[in-house]
């Protein structure tokens, strides 16, 4: 079985190296630079090529690091859609990844699916931004697209908070606000693969810090993968259409609630906490999906006999 692992950093990126190794144990794994992808539209067909070779030679495509250091991101998005449209197995799907990257869309998809998540608002005009903060009372201002805890700011409906919100509108053109959930300085990161939690950890923020990202010095310990938290995480990943995801859950006064769904999550912290490399369950899941597709398209003995008859 052949796997195309899309990454512009096959050597530099730790996660890409782990994925290539895990997929290589299940078949042939090749790193594909996003900028090497092209699409050709003929009279009656659409063909995607990678480095001038047909994309159909791969049984599955893995969007490990789907945007490259060169090329056009919008073109790359459309090529991934073209891959899906021509029948290739692409995991994760590009539209699911884009939904996870967009915090407003994530909030809406979670709410629509009945997954507990804080109230949220996005605003572009200064007056609307101030009204959104007043509606929430206390919130976390976040970049509309971002990760690793970068650009997060806790704001209240007071003079300083309104100034912070207005500054973001002036600088970024919009602000996303997520209602603050009171918690004891810890949360859970659950790594979902398919319909199960493959690994889970608790993250404790360092003293004087409310952000629980490992990259910001959070301490980690393993957590049980099942139970209500696990079911909530699986439902969150399903709501966004993700085959694998990192789901951040905090337990507040109203119970567990999903803060973030990351479609391209790091698992350095999970590995540190549990000793488990998430590249293995990812590769196993994609391999199983690819095998099922091959079995569905393989002719039955009766069909094979008819073709030779």
NUVEX-117029 format. One record per residue (C-alpha): residue number from 1; residue in three letters; chain; y, z, x. Coordinates in steps of 0.5 Angstrom, whole numbers, plus 500, padded with zeros to 3 digits. Layout:
N
n: NUM | res: Ala | chain: A | y: Y | z: Z | x: X
...
This chain:
309
n: 1 | res: Unk | chain: A | y: 500 | z: 500 | x: 500
n: 2 | res: Unk | chain: A | y: 507 | z: 498 | x: 503
n: 3 | res: Unk | chain: A | y: 513 | z: 503 | x: 502
n: 4 | res: Unk | chain: A | y: 520 | z: 500 | x: 503
n: 5 | res: Unk | chain: A | y: 524 | z: 507 | x: 505
n: 6 | res: Unk | chain: A | y: 532 | z: 505 | x: 504
n: 7 | res: Unk | chain: A | y: 536 | z: 508 | x: 509
n: 8 | res: Unk | chain: A | y: 541 | z: 506 | x: 514
n: 9 | res: Unk | chain: A | y: 539 | z: 512 | x: 519
n: 10 | res: Unk | chain: A | y: 532 | z: 512 | x: 520
n: 11 | res: Unk | chain: A | y: 532 | z: 515 | x: 527
n: 12 | res: Unk | chain: A | y: 539 | z: 520 | x: 526
n: 13 | res: Unk | chain: A | y: 537 | z: 523 | x: 519
n: 14 | res: Unk | chain: A | y: 532 | z: 528 | x: 519
n: 15 | res: Unk | chain: A | y: 530 | z: 527 | x: 511
n: 16 | res: Unk | chain: A | y: 529 | z: 520 | x: 513
n: 17 | res: Unk | chain: A | y: 524 | z: 521 | x: 518
n: 18 | res: Unk | chain: A | y: 520 | z: 526 | x: 514
n: 19 | res: Unk | chain: A | y: 520 | z: 521 | x: 508
n: 20 | res: Unk | chain: A | y: 518 | z: 515 | x: 513
n: 21 | res: Unk | chain: A | y: 512 | z: 520 | x: 516
n: 22 | res: Unk | chain: A | y: 510 | z: 522 | x: 509
n: 23 | res: Unk | chain: A | y: 509 | z: 515 | x: 507
n: 24 | res: Unk | chain: A | y: 506 | z: 512 | x: 513
n: 25 | res: Unk | chain: A | y: 500 | z: 517 | x: 512
n: 26 | res: Unk | chain: A | y: 499 | z: 513 | x: 505
n: 27 | res: Unk | chain: A | y: 500 | z: 506 | x: 507
n: 28 | res: Unk | chain: A | y: 505 | z: 502 | x: 511
n: 29 | res: Unk | chain: A | y: 512 | z: 505 | x: 511
n: 30 | res: Unk | chain: A | y: 518 | z: 501 | x: 513
n: 31 | res: Unk | chain: A | y: 526 | z: 503 | x: 514
n: 32 | res: Unk | chain: A | y: 530 | z: 498 | x: 510
n: 33 | res: Unk | chain: A | y: 538 | z: 498 | x: 512
n: 34 | res: Unk | chain: A | y: 542 | z: 497 | x: 505
n: 35 | res: Unk | chain: A | y: 546 | z: 492 | x: 508
n: 36 | res: Unk | chain: A | y: 540 | z: 488 | x: 510
n: 37 | res: Unk | chain: A | y: 539 | z: 487 | x: 502
n: 38 | res: Unk | chain: A | y: 541 | z: 480 | x: 499
n: 39 | res: Unk | chain: A | y: 540 | z: 477 | x: 492
n: 40 | res: Unk | chain: A | y: 539 | z: 470 | x: 490
n: 41 | res: Unk | chain: A | y: 539 | z: 467 | x: 483
n: 42 | res: Unk | chain: A | y: 536 | z: 461 | x: 482
n: 43 | res: Unk | chain: A | y: 535 | z: 456 | x: 476
n: 44 | res: Unk | chain: A | y: 530 | z: 461 | x: 472
n: 45 | res: Unk | chain: A | y: 529 | z: 467 | x: 477
n: 46 | res: Unk | chain: A | y: 532 | z: 472 | x: 481
n: 47 | res: Unk | chain: A | y: 530 | z: 474 | x: 488
n: 48 | res: Unk | chain: A | y: 531 | z: 480 | x: 492
n: 49 | res: Unk | chain: A | y: 530 | z: 479 | x: 499
n: 50 | res: Unk | chain: A | y: 531 | z: 485 | x: 505
n: 51 | res: Unk | chain: A | y: 532 | z: 482 | x: 512
n: 52 | res: Unk | chain: A | y: 530 | z: 475 | x: 509
n: 53 | res: Unk | chain: A | y: 524 | z: 477 | x: 507
n: 54 | res: Unk | chain: A | y: 522 | z: 478 | x: 499
n: 55 | res: Unk | chain: A | y: 523 | z: 485 | x: 497
n: 56 | res: Unk | chain: A | y: 516 | z: 484 | x: 493
n: 57 | res: Unk | chain: A | y: 512 | z: 485 | x: 499
n: 58 | res: Unk | chain: A | y: 513 | z: 492 | x: 498
n: 59 | res: Unk | chain: A | y: 509 | z: 496 | x: 492
n: 60 | res: Unk | chain: A | y: 515 | z: 501 | x: 492
n: 61 | res: Unk | chain: A | y: 522 | z: 502 | x: 494
n: 62 | res: Unk | chain: A | y: 525 | z: 509 | x: 496
n: 63 | res: Unk | chain: A | y: 532 | z: 510 | x: 495
n: 64 | res: Unk | chain: A | y: 532 | z: 516 | x: 501
n: 65 | res: Unk | chain: A | y: 539 | z: 514 | x: 503
n: 66 | res: Unk | chain: A | y: 542 | z: 508 | x: 499
n: 67 | res: Unk | chain: A | y: 548 | z: 507 | x: 502
n: 68 | res: Unk | chain: A | y: 549 | z: 504 | x: 509
n: 69 | res: Unk | chain: A | y: 555 | z: 505 | x: 514
n: 70 | res: Unk | chain: A | y: 556 | z: 497 | x: 513
n: 71 | res: Unk | chain: A | y: 556 | z: 493 | x: 507
n: 72 | res: Unk | chain: A | y: 559 | z: 494 | x: 500
n: 73 | res: Unk | chain: A | y: 557 | z: 500 | x: 496
n: 74 | res: Unk | chain: A | y: 558 | z: 496 | x: 489
n: 75 | res: Unk | chain: A | y: 554 | z: 490 | x: 491
n: 76 | res: Unk | chain: A | y: 548 | z: 495 | x: 494
n: 77 | res: Unk | chain: A | y: 548 | z: 498 | x: 487
n: 78 | res: Unk | chain: A | y: 547 | z: 492 | x: 483
n: 79 | res: Unk | chain: A | y: 542 | z: 489 | x: 488
n: 80 | res: Unk | chain: A | y: 538 | z: 496 | x: 487
n: 81 | res: Unk | chain: A | y: 539 | z: 494 | x: 479
n: 82 | res: Unk | chain: A | y: 536 | z: 487 | x: 481
n: 83 | res: Unk | chain: A | y: 530 | z: 490 | x: 484
n: 84 | res: Unk | chain: A | y: 528 | z: 494 | x: 478
n: 85 | res: Unk | chain: A | y: 530 | z: 488 | x: 473
n: 86 | res: Unk | chain: A | y: 525 | z: 484 | x: 477
n: 87 | res: Unk | chain: A | y: 519 | z: 489 | x: 476
n: 88 | res: Unk | chain: A | y: 520 | z: 493 | x: 483
n: 89 | res: Unk | chain: A | y: 518 | z: 500 | x: 483
n: 90 | res: Unk | chain: A | y: 525 | z: 504 | x: 485
n: 91 | res: Unk | chain: A | y: 525 | z: 511 | x: 486
n: 92 | res: Unk | chain: A | y: 530 | z: 514 | x: 484
n: 93 | res: Unk | chain: A | y: 533 | z: 509 | x: 480
n: 94 | res: Unk | chain: A | y: 540 | z: 507 | x: 482
n: 95 | res: Unk | chain: A | y: 543 | z: 509 | x: 475
n: 96 | res: Unk | chain: A | y: 540 | z: 516 | x: 475
n: 97 | res: Unk | chain: A | y: 542 | z: 517 | x: 482
n: 98 | res: Unk | chain: A | y: 549 | z: 515 | x: 480
n: 99 | res: Unk | chain: A | y: 549 | z: 520 | x: 474
n: 100 | res: Unk | chain: A | y: 547 | z: 526 | x: 478
n: 101 | res: Unk | chain: A | y: 553 | z: 524 | x: 483
n: 102 | res: Unk | chain: A | y: 558 | z: 524 | x: 477
n: 103 | res: Unk | chain: A | y: 559 | z: 531 | x: 475
n: 104 | res: Unk | chain: A | y: 562 | z: 529 | x: 468
n: 105 | res: Unk | chain: A | y: 556 | z: 525 | x: 466
n: 106 | res: Unk | chain: A | y: 551 | z: 530 | x: 469
n: 107 | res: Unk | chain: A | y: 554 | z: 536 | x: 464
n: 108 | res: Unk | chain: A | y: 554 | z: 531 | x: 458
n: 109 | res: Unk | chain: A | y: 547 | z: 529 | x: 459
n: 110 | res: Unk | chain: A | y: 545 | z: 536 | x: 460
n: 111 | res: Unk | chain: A | y: 548 | z: 538 | x: 454
n: 112 | res: Unk | chain: A | y: 546 | z: 532 | x: 450
n: 113 | res: Unk | chain: A | y: 538 | z: 534 | x: 452
n: 114 | res: Unk | chain: A | y: 539 | z: 541 | x: 450
n: 115 | res: Unk | chain: A | y: 539 | z: 544 | x: 457
n: 116 | res: Unk | chain: A | y: 543 | z: 550 | x: 458
n: 117 | res: Unk | chain: A | y: 549 | z: 548 | x: 463
n: 118 | res: Unk | chain: A | y: 556 | z: 551 | x: 463
n: 119 | res: Unk | chain: A | y: 562 | z: 548 | x: 459
n: 120 | res: Unk | chain: A | y: 566 | z: 543 | x: 463
n: 121 | res: Unk | chain: A | y: 572 | z: 539 | x: 462
n: 122 | res: Unk | chain: A | y: 575 | z: 533 | x: 466
n: 123 | res: Unk | chain: A | y: 582 | z: 531 | x: 466
n: 124 | res: Unk | chain: A | y: 587 | z: 526 | x: 469
n: 125 | res: Unk | chain: A | y: 594 | z: 528 | x: 466
n: 126 | res: Unk | chain: A | y: 597 | z: 534 | x: 469
n: 127 | res: Unk | chain: A | y: 598 | z: 537 | x: 461
n: 128 | res: Unk | chain: A | y: 591 | z: 536 | x: 460
n: 129 | res: Unk | chain: A | y: 589 | z: 539 | x: 466
n: 130 | res: Unk | chain: A | y: 593 | z: 545 | x: 465
n: 131 | res: Unk | chain: A | y: 590 | z: 545 | x: 457
n: 132 | res: Unk | chain: A | y: 583 | z: 544 | x: 460
n: 133 | res: Unk | chain: A | y: 584 | z: 551 | x: 465
n: 134 | res: Unk | chain: A | y: 587 | z: 554 | x: 459
n: 135 | res: Unk | chain: A | y: 581 | z: 553 | x: 455
n: 136 | res: Unk | chain: A | y: 576 | z: 555 | x: 460
n: 137 | res: Unk | chain: A | y: 580 | z: 561 | x: 462
n: 138 | res: Unk | chain: A | y: 576 | z: 561 | x: 469
n: 139 | res: Unk | chain: A | y: 573 | z: 555 | x: 472
n: 140 | res: Unk | chain: A | y: 570 | z: 552 | x: 479
n: 141 | res: Unk | chain: A | y: 574 | z: 546 | x: 480
n: 142 | res: Unk | chain: A | y: 570 | z: 541 | x: 484
n: 143 | res: Unk | chain: A | y: 570 | z: 534 | x: 486
n: 144 | res: Unk | chain: A | y: 568 | z: 529 | x: 481
n: 145 | res: Unk | chain: A | y: 563 | z: 527 | x: 486
n: 146 | res: Unk | chain: A | y: 561 | z: 531 | x: 492
n: 147 | res: Unk | chain: A | y: 555 | z: 536 | x: 495
n: 148 | res: Unk | chain: A | y: 554 | z: 541 | x: 500
n: 149 | res: Unk | chain: A | y: 559 | z: 546 | x: 497
n: 150 | res: Unk | chain: A | y: 565 | z: 542 | x: 499
n: 151 | res: Unk | chain: A | y: 572 | z: 542 | x: 495
n: 152 | res: Unk | chain: A | y: 570 | z: 547 | x: 491
n: 153 | res: Unk | chain: A | y: 575 | z: 552 | x: 488
n: 154 | res: Unk | chain: A | y: 575 | z: 558 | x: 484
n: 155 | res: Unk | chain: A | y: 581 | z: 558 | x: 479
n: 156 | res: Unk | chain: A | y: 584 | z: 562 | x: 473
n: 157 | res: Unk | chain: A | y: 588 | z: 561 | x: 468
n: 158 | res: Unk | chain: A | y: 594 | z: 564 | x: 472
n: 159 | res: Unk | chain: A | y: 600 | z: 561 | x: 476
n: 160 | res: Unk | chain: A | y: 596 | z: 560 | x: 482
n: 161 | res: Unk | chain: A | y: 590 | z: 557 | x: 478
n: 162 | res: Unk | chain: A | y: 595 | z: 552 | x: 474
n: 163 | res: Unk | chain: A | y: 598 | z: 550 | x: 481
n: 164 | res: Unk | chain: A | y: 591 | z: 549 | x: 484
n: 165 | res: Unk | chain: A | y: 589 | z: 544 | x: 478
n: 166 | res: Unk | chain: A | y: 595 | z: 540 | x: 478
n: 167 | res: Unk | chain: A | y: 595 | z: 539 | x: 486
n: 168 | res: Unk | chain: A | y: 588 | z: 536 | x: 485
n: 169 | res: Unk | chain: A | y: 590 | z: 532 | x: 479
n: 170 | res: Unk | chain: A | y: 596 | z: 529 | x: 484
n: 171 | res: Unk | chain: A | y: 592 | z: 528 | x: 490
n: 172 | res: Unk | chain: A | y: 585 | z: 526 | x: 487
n: 173 | res: Unk | chain: A | y: 588 | z: 523 | x: 480
n: 174 | res: Unk | chain: A | y: 583 | z: 527 | x: 476
n: 175 | res: Unk | chain: A | y: 580 | z: 534 | x: 476
n: 176 | res: Unk | chain: A | y: 573 | z: 537 | x: 474
n: 177 | res: Unk | chain: A | y: 573 | z: 544 | x: 472
n: 178 | res: Unk | chain: A | y: 566 | z: 547 | x: 470
n: 179 | res: Unk | chain: A | y: 566 | z: 554 | x: 467
n: 180 | res: Unk | chain: A | y: 565 | z: 560 | x: 471
n: 181 | res: Unk | chain: A | y: 559 | z: 564 | x: 470
n: 182 | res: Unk | chain: A | y: 559 | z: 571 | x: 473
n: 183 | res: Unk | chain: A | y: 553 | z: 572 | x: 477
n: 184 | res: Unk | chain: A | y: 551 | z: 577 | x: 483
n: 185 | res: Unk | chain: A | y: 552 | z: 572 | x: 489
n: 186 | res: Unk | chain: A | y: 545 | z: 569 | x: 488
n: 187 | res: Unk | chain: A | y: 542 | z: 563 | x: 485
n: 188 | res: Unk | chain: A | y: 536 | z: 559 | x: 485
n: 189 | res: Unk | chain: A | y: 535 | z: 552 | x: 488
n: 190 | res: Unk | chain: A | y: 529 | z: 549 | x: 485
n: 191 | res: Unk | chain: A | y: 526 | z: 542 | x: 488
n: 192 | res: Unk | chain: A | y: 523 | z: 538 | x: 482
n: 193 | res: Unk | chain: A | y: 518 | z: 532 | x: 483
n: 194 | res: Unk | chain: A | y: 515 | z: 529 | x: 477
n: 195 | res: Unk | chain: A | y: 514 | z: 534 | x: 472
n: 196 | res: Unk | chain: A | y: 513 | z: 540 | x: 476
n: 197 | res: Unk | chain: A | y: 517 | z: 544 | x: 481
n: 198 | res: Unk | chain: A | y: 514 | z: 543 | x: 488
n: 199 | res: Unk | chain: A | y: 518 | z: 548 | x: 491
n: 200 | res: Unk | chain: A | y: 523 | z: 554 | x: 490
n: 201 | res: Unk | chain: A | y: 528 | z: 558 | x: 493
n: 202 | res: Unk | chain: A | y: 533 | z: 564 | x: 492
n: 203 | res: Unk | chain: A | y: 540 | z: 563 | x: 496
n: 204 | res: Unk | chain: A | y: 544 | z: 569 | x: 497
n: 205 | res: Unk | chain: A | y: 551 | z: 568 | x: 499
n: 206 | res: Unk | chain: A | y: 554 | z: 571 | x: 505
n: 207 | res: Unk | chain: A | y: 559 | z: 577 | x: 505
n: 208 | res: Unk | chain: A | y: 566 | z: 575 | x: 502
n: 209 | res: Unk | chain: A | y: 563 | z: 568 | x: 500
n: 210 | res: Unk | chain: A | y: 561 | z: 566 | x: 492
n: 211 | res: Unk | chain: A | y: 558 | z: 559 | x: 494
n: 212 | res: Unk | chain: A | y: 551 | z: 559 | x: 495
n: 213 | res: Unk | chain: A | y: 550 | z: 553 | x: 499
n: 214 | res: Unk | chain: A | y: 545 | z: 554 | x: 505
n: 215 | res: Unk | chain: A | y: 550 | z: 549 | x: 509
n: 216 | res: Unk | chain: A | y: 555 | z: 555 | x: 508
n: 217 | res: Unk | chain: A | y: 551 | z: 560 | x: 511
n: 218 | res: Unk | chain: A | y: 547 | z: 563 | x: 505
n: 219 | res: Unk | chain: A | y: 540 | z: 567 | x: 506
n: 220 | res: Unk | chain: A | y: 534 | z: 564 | x: 503
n: 221 | res: Unk | chain: A | y: 527 | z: 567 | x: 500
n: 222 | res: Unk | chain: A | y: 522 | z: 563 | x: 497
n: 223 | res: Unk | chain: A | y: 521 | z: 564 | x: 489
n: 224 | res: Unk | chain: A | y: 515 | z: 562 | x: 484
n: 225 | res: Unk | chain: A | y: 516 | z: 555 | x: 482
n: 226 | res: Unk | chain: A | y: 514 | z: 556 | x: 475
n: 227 | res: Unk | chain: A | y: 516 | z: 560 | x: 469
n: 228 | res: Unk | chain: A | y: 522 | z: 559 | x: 465
n: 229 | res: Unk | chain: A | y: 527 | z: 557 | x: 471
n: 230 | res: Unk | chain: A | y: 522 | z: 552 | x: 473
n: 231 | res: Unk | chain: A | y: 521 | z: 549 | x: 466
n: 232 | res: Unk | chain: A | y: 529 | z: 549 | x: 465
n: 233 | res: Unk | chain: A | y: 529 | z: 545 | x: 472
n: 234 | res: Unk | chain: A | y: 524 | z: 540 | x: 470
n: 235 | res: Unk | chain: A | y: 528 | z: 539 | x: 463
n: 236 | res: Unk | chain: A | y: 534 | z: 538 | x: 467
n: 237 | res: Unk | chain: A | y: 531 | z: 533 | x: 472
n: 238 | res: Unk | chain: A | y: 528 | z: 529 | x: 466
n: 239 | res: Unk | chain: A | y: 535 | z: 529 | x: 462
n: 240 | res: Unk | chain: A | y: 538 | z: 525 | x: 468
n: 241 | res: Unk | chain: A | y: 532 | z: 520 | x: 469
n: 242 | res: Unk | chain: A | y: 530 | z: 523 | x: 476
n: 243 | res: Unk | chain: A | y: 523 | z: 523 | x: 479
n: 244 | res: Unk | chain: A | y: 525 | z: 528 | x: 484
n: 245 | res: Unk | chain: A | y: 532 | z: 532 | x: 484
n: 246 | res: Unk | chain: A | y: 534 | z: 539 | x: 487
n: 247 | res: Unk | chain: A | y: 537 | z: 543 | x: 481
n: 248 | res: Unk | chain: A | y: 541 | z: 549 | x: 482
n: 249 | res: Unk | chain: A | y: 540 | z: 555 | x: 477
n: 250 | res: Unk | chain: A | y: 544 | z: 561 | x: 476
n: 251 | res: Unk | chain: A | y: 543 | z: 567 | x: 471
n: 252 | res: Unk | chain: A | y: 549 | z: 569 | x: 468
n: 253 | res: Unk | chain: A | y: 550 | z: 574 | x: 462
n: 254 | res: Unk | chain: A | y: 547 | z: 569 | x: 457
n: 255 | res: Unk | chain: A | y: 541 | z: 567 | x: 461
n: 256 | res: Unk | chain: A | y: 539 | z: 562 | x: 466
n: 257 | res: Unk | chain: A | y: 544 | z: 556 | x: 466
n: 258 | res: Unk | chain: A | y: 544 | z: 549 | x: 470
n: 259 | res: Unk | chain: A | y: 550 | z: 549 | x: 475
n: 260 | res: Unk | chain: A | y: 548 | z: 542 | x: 479
n: 261 | res: Unk | chain: A | y: 543 | z: 537 | x: 479
n: 262 | res: Unk | chain: A | y: 542 | z: 533 | x: 486
n: 263 | res: Unk | chain: A | y: 539 | z: 526 | x: 486
n: 264 | res: Unk | chain: A | y: 539 | z: 526 | x: 493
n: 265 | res: Unk | chain: A | y: 537 | z: 533 | x: 495
n: 266 | res: Unk | chain: A | y: 536 | z: 536 | x: 502
n: 267 | res: Unk | chain: A | y: 530 | z: 540 | x: 503
n: 268 | res: Unk | chain: A | y: 532 | z: 544 | x: 509
n: 269 | res: Unk | chain: A | y: 533 | z: 550 | x: 506
n: 270 | res: Unk | chain: A | y: 526 | z: 550 | x: 502
n: 271 | res: Unk | chain: A | y: 523 | z: 548 | x: 508
n: 272 | res: Unk | chain: A | y: 526 | z: 554 | x: 511
n: 273 | res: Unk | chain: A | y: 524 | z: 559 | x: 505
n: 274 | res: Unk | chain: A | y: 517 | z: 556 | x: 504
n: 275 | res: Unk | chain: A | y: 514 | z: 552 | x: 510
n: 276 | res: Unk | chain: A | y: 513 | z: 547 | x: 505
n: 277 | res: Unk | chain: A | y: 516 | z: 540 | x: 507
n: 278 | res: Unk | chain: A | y: 518 | z: 536 | x: 500
n: 279 | res: Unk | chain: A | y: 517 | z: 529 | x: 503
n: 280 | res: Unk | chain: A | y: 510 | z: 530 | x: 502
n: 281 | res: Unk | chain: A | y: 510 | z: 531 | x: 494
n: 282 | res: Unk | chain: A | y: 515 | z: 526 | x: 494
n: 283 | res: Unk | chain: A | y: 511 | z: 521 | x: 498
n: 284 | res: Unk | chain: A | y: 505 | z: 523 | x: 493
n: 285 | res: Unk | chain: A | y: 508 | z: 522 | x: 487
n: 286 | res: Unk | chain: A | y: 511 | z: 515 | x: 489
n: 287 | res: Unk | chain: A | y: 504 | z: 513 | x: 491
n: 288 | res: Unk | chain: A | y: 501 | z: 515 | x: 485
n: 289 | res: Unk | chain: A | y: 506 | z: 512 | x: 481
n: 290 | res: Unk | chain: A | y: 505 | z: 505 | x: 485
n: 291 | res: Unk | chain: A | y: 498 | z: 506 | x: 484
n: 292 | res: Unk | chain: A | y: 498 | z: 506 | x: 477
n: 293 | res: Unk | chain: A | y: 502 | z: 500 | x: 477
n: 294 | res: Unk | chain: A | y: 497 | z: 496 | x: 481
n: 295 | res: Unk | chain: A | y: 491 | z: 498 | x: 477
n: 296 | res: Unk | chain: A | y: 495 | z: 496 | x: 470
n: 297 | res: Unk | chain: A | y: 496 | z: 489 | x: 473
n: 298 | res: Unk | chain: A | y: 489 | z: 489 | x: 477
n: 299 | res: Unk | chain: A | y: 485 | z: 484 | x: 472
n: 300 | res: Unk | chain: A | y: 479 | z: 487 | x: 469
n: 301 | res: Unk | chain: A | y: 472 | z: 485 | x: 471
n: 302 | res: Unk | chain: A | y: 472 | z: 481 | x: 465
n: 303 | res: Unk | chain: A | y: 478 | z: 477 | x: 466
n: 304 | res: Unk | chain: A | y: 476 | z: 476 | x: 473
n: 305 | res: Unk | chain: A | y: 470 | z: 473 | x: 471
n: 306 | res: Unk | chain: A | y: 473 | z: 468 | x: 466
n: 307 | res: Unk | chain: A | y: 478 | z: 466 | x: 471
n: 308 | res: Unk | chain: A | y: 472 | z: 464 | x: 475
n: 309 | res: Unk | chain: A | y: 468 | z: 461 | x: 469
